[in-house]
Amino acid sequence: MVAQDKGKIPKEISGVPVDPATPPKTEFRVLGEEMIEKEVKTSGKTGRVYLPGDWVGRLVKIIRMN
């Protein structure tokens, strides 16, 4: 992604119009062992994602997709 001037919102990225209320997407590169895609479920006033029991004690990274 091209560096942006602070406070300046681009009109479009890659020819796609940008909604000023939505922050631009960021690309992440992560090396890992396994990936699971799940939907976050409501849990009181927070959200929850259940993962396999053998992942307990492991380091995970969560990336919001939309």
N, C-alpha and C positions, 0 to 999 in steps of 0.2 A: 504494500500500500504506500502511496506517495505521501510524504510528510505534508501536513496541513498547517496553515497559519492558525494560531490560537484564536478561537472565537469565530472563525470563518467556516461556514458549512458548505461543502461542495454541492453544486446543483445536480451533478450526476456522477456516478462511478461506473465505468465500463459501459456507458451509453444507457444506463438504467436510471431513471429519475429517483432522487433520494428524498424521503419524507423527513423534514427537519425535526420531527418529534421522535424519530427512530435513529439511534446511533448507528454508524456504519459497521458492517461486519468486520471481524478480525479473523485472520487465518492462524491456526495453531498447529504446530507439528509436535507430536508426542510419540515417543517410543514406549511400547508396553507389551504386556503378555496376552491380554484378552480384552475385548470390548463388548459391552452389552448396551443396547439402546432400549430405554424404558421411558414411560410417561410418569411424571411426578404426580403422586396422589395427595389429596388433602389429608392433613393430620392435625386436627385442632385449628390453630391459627398459622400453621406452618405447612411445609410440604415434606413428603417422605418418598424415598426410593428404596425398595428392598433389593438386596444383593445376595449372591450365593453365600452360604455359611462358610465355605472355605476361603472367602475373601476377608473374613474377620481378622483384624490385625495387619492387613495389607494397606499400602498407600494407594489411594485412588484420586483421580482428578475428575471434576464435574464441569462440563461445558454446556451452557444453555444454547440450544440450537435455534430457537425462535421465541 
